[in-house]
């Protein structure tokens, strides 16, 4: 469909059709680049196809416990990004991942 990009198509496949795909948006990019120190050569990380592939490879569903639906993992990352790992005012001091977070170590 014209005008439908990777994020929208993956979101529809994931949430409507239960496909094991990751709708990677700026929130996903922020969480993974902060915690795991994935680097991008672009200021707009959403344009970095190599970074997106790297995150998808890291975030394989086969590595997780199948008792929890893959959609819940996606929602968990989005919730974490909106409540803790926020864009402008991250709550690093109360973050449960701060001991493993590259962003927190650099602060």
C-alpha positions as CSV (number, residue, x, y, z in Angstrom):
1,X,0.0,0.0,0.0
2,X,1.3,3.4,-0.9
3,X,2.3,5.5,2.1
4,X,2.6,2.5,4.5
5,X,6.1,2.2,5.9
6,X,7.9,-0.5,7.9
7,X,6.6,0.6,11.3
8,X,2.9,0.7,10.3
9,X,3.1,-2.6,8.4
10,X,4.9,-4.3,11.2
11,X,2.5,-2.9,13.8
12,X,-0.5,-4.2,11.9
13,X,1.2,-7.6,11.4
14,X,2.1,-7.8,15.1
15,X,-1.0,-6.5,16.8
16,X,-3.8,-7.5,14.4
17,X,-2.5,-10.7,12.8
18,X,-0.2,-12.0,15.6
19,X,2.9,-12.2,13.5
20,X,6.2,-12.4,15.3
21,X,7.5,-9.0,14.1
22,X,8.8,-6.0,15.8
23,X,7.3,-2.6,15.0
24,X,10.4,-0.5,15.7
25,X,9.7,3.1,16.3
26,X,11.7,5.9,18.0
27,X,10.9,4.4,21.4
28,X,12.4,1.0,20.6
29,X,15.4,2.7,19.1
30,X,15.9,4.9,22.2
31,X,15.7,2.0,24.6
32,X,18.0,-0.3,22.7
33,X,20.6,2.3,21.9
34,X,20.7,3.5,25.5
35,X,20.7,0.1,27.3
36,X,22.7,-1.9,24.9
37,X,24.8,0.9,23.4
38,X,23.8,0.2,19.8
39,X,25.3,2.9,17.7
40,X,24.0,4.7,14.7
41,X,25.7,6.8,12.1
42,X,22.6,8.8,11.6
43,X,21.1,11.5,13.8
44,X,17.7,10.2,12.8
45,X,18.1,6.6,13.9
46,X,14.9,5.5,12.2
47,X,16.8,5.8,8.9
48,X,19.6,3.5,9.9
49,X,18.6,0.1,8.4
50,X,21.7,-1.6,9.9
51,X,20.7,-0.5,13.4
52,X,17.2,-1.8,12.9
53,X,18.5,-5.2,11.7
54,X,20.9,-5.3,14.7
55,X,18.0,-4.7,17.1
56,X,15.8,-7.3,15.4
57,X,18.6,-9.8,15.6
58,X,19.1,-9.1,19.3
59,X,15.4,-9.2,20.0
60,X,14.7,-12.7,18.5
61,X,11.6,-14.2,20.0
62,X,13.1,-17.7,19.8
63,X,15.3,-16.8,22.8
64,X,12.4,-16.0,25.1
65,X,10.1,-18.0,27.2
66,X,7.0,-18.8,25.0
67,X,4.6,-18.6,27.9
68,X,4.5,-14.9,27.4
69,X,3.2,-13.7,24.1
70,X,5.6,-11.8,21.8
71,X,3.1,-8.9,21.6
72,X,3.5,-8.5,25.4
73,X,7.3,-8.0,24.9
74,X,6.7,-5.3,22.4
75,X,4.2,-3.6,24.7
76,X,6.6,-3.9,27.6
77,X,9.3,-2.1,25.7
78,X,6.9,0.6,24.7
79,X,5.7,1.0,28.3
80,X,9.2,1.0,29.6
81,X,10.1,3.7,27.1
82,X,7.2,5.9,28.0
83,X,7.5,5.5,31.8
84,X,11.2,5.0,32.6
85,X,13.5,5.4,29.6
86,X,11.8,8.7,28.4
87,X,13.3,10.8,25.7
88,X,13.9,14.1,27.5
89,X,13.7,13.2,31.2
90,X,14.7,9.6,31.7
91,X,14.2,8.2,35.1
92,X,17.6,6.5,35.3
93,X,17.8,6.5,39.1
94,X,14.7,4.4,39.5
95,X,15.4,2.2,36.5
96,X,15.6,-1.5,37.2
97,X,18.2,-1.9,34.3
98,X,20.5,0.9,35.3
99,X,23.3,-1.5,36.4
100,X,23.3,-2.9,32.8
101,X,22.6,0.3,31.0
102,X,25.3,2.0,28.9
103,X,23.5,5.3,28.9
104,X,23.4,5.4,32.7
105,X,27.1,4.6,33.0
106,X,27.9,7.6,30.7
107,X,25.8,10.0,32.8
